[in-house]
């Protein structure tokens, strides 16, 4: 077992390397490292025991814009982000022989050509493989979902740096090979220290300077190196939490010679455009995909049926106040927020319910635009607001595209996480001419709202990616760019200033929306014939009705049942839908 000199949080590499030495020592193979072949040798079990069995997870700092200035390199961090790009595989020297002792480079920086200092000859390197991701903060992530590092840990780091800052400067001249030092107790004692060579103030300024070169100073993007990828079957746009070893050297300038240049040309390495002096590296130990539930607090404690009914009533009252006492608009907005993609049948996306609220002139837009946007931000983990104008359509980069020269995926506005809510505001739209990019962007938005798919441009071909997103359109008349499933004229009758909600109410509403969106659904068998007869009669009366309209009817009726916590569509809820539809059609006249 790892001794007390090794700190899982402050010196995780010490844990990795000692456990490796112990595993090699107990191996009976002629080449002990061949048995590992890059796989875990028990290190992850040590970290899982510390993090999840002994409560160590609460001690691990969160890497974000507010903590990046004081988190120390080579320490353990937690990072939540979206997989923006998958950069392929990388070879690295995973194990090498230092004299008669085997060492490991796993979970640390260094690539194929970077041999550890002091081992340039006869070090018997073993080349292992790791998978590389580029991860960014989740686009549109709302502030209430953000985690914070406990203040007690921040204080401990600050005290440690104050006490040991001078010592770090004295250690600056230590031989680079020291971190791979022998097995004596004195060397292990030093290996347990923070691997920092700068005092607190100077290192903080360097980190701030390096991060300021990123496009957005308020966000932290990372290159994540995955070693045991079977643990997490990740794909593009997944939202993931990583527990990883953080490495960042703002003074690092990669040495280049002719061999390096040749190797980069051969590999077409996209990491050349994400240098370690500007973009931190995370060497992943443990990861897990996140869902909306991972961003919510504990559910309210009450009897389920009564609780859901009460939450529905309180949320509907809140939405009604936000929408100027327009009760029908509040009902439609509630169903819209509960909608999600369930299946794709031919060209029909079953379960989606995009909403177009019309009647927003200049006055009503200025009054209600912000309250609506803020209400959605307070209820959903991910949401974005897009003020649509001719200039925006002509200049914005909505489509993600692959740059085959750099090997990187250039993100577009529409590269977003699953479950994101988009509010598209057309109230700023004025007459004007769309250029070729504007027409292309309008087509992308239309395709998104109709099919919940985003086209990615890979230069020589396009590929469609599923996007389970909710779209709300605010406009004066019916949108010509975005054909929503449900169009409703907005008719406010009051202006309710300072519409607020308590933290307890917000917590219950968030839980309500996420829980009911995930409910399984069916309809009562004796209701099938009634629905079929009514749908046939409606189609005879109105020849314009087609599969899309009928799908919307069934979707809205189902969502009404879901809003009451019911798993089956009932006749009462079908009648409620019919009344809503009647009132909506009256407004359309």
RACORWO-V103931 format. One record per run of one state. SS is the DSSP state (H for helix, E for strand, C for the rest). FROM is the first residue (numbers start at 1). TO is the last residue. If there is no record, write none. Layout:
ss: (SS:SS)
from: (FROM:FROM)
to: (TO:TO)
This chain:
ss: (C:H:C:H:C:H:C:H:C:E:C:E:C:E:C:E:C:E:C:H:C:H:C:H:C:H:C:H:C:E:C:H:C:E:C:H:C:H:C:E:C:H:C:H:C:H:C:E:C:E:C:E:C:H:C:E:C:H:C:E:C:E:C:E:C:H:C:E:C:E:C:E:C:E:C:H:C:E:C:H:C:H:C:E:C:H:C)
from: (1:12:26:32:37:43:54:56:60:61:63:75:99:101:105:126:137:141:142:143:146:151:174:176:181:185:192:200:212:222:227:229:232:239:248:258:268:270:274:280:290:292:296:304:323:327:339:343:346:348:351:355:359:362:380:382:388:390:396:401:404:408:411:421:426:436:452:453:458:462:467:470:475:486:490:503:518:522:524:525:542:547:564:568:570:571:589)
to: (11:25:31:36:42:53:55:59:60:62:74:98:100:104:125:136:140:141:142:145:150:173:175:180:184:191:199:211:221:226:228:231:238:247:257:267:269:273:279:289:291:295:303:322:326:338:342:345:347:350:354:358:361:379:381:387:389:395:400:403:407:410:420:425:435:451:452:457:461:466:469:474:485:489:502:517:521:523:524:541:546:563:567:569:570:588:589)
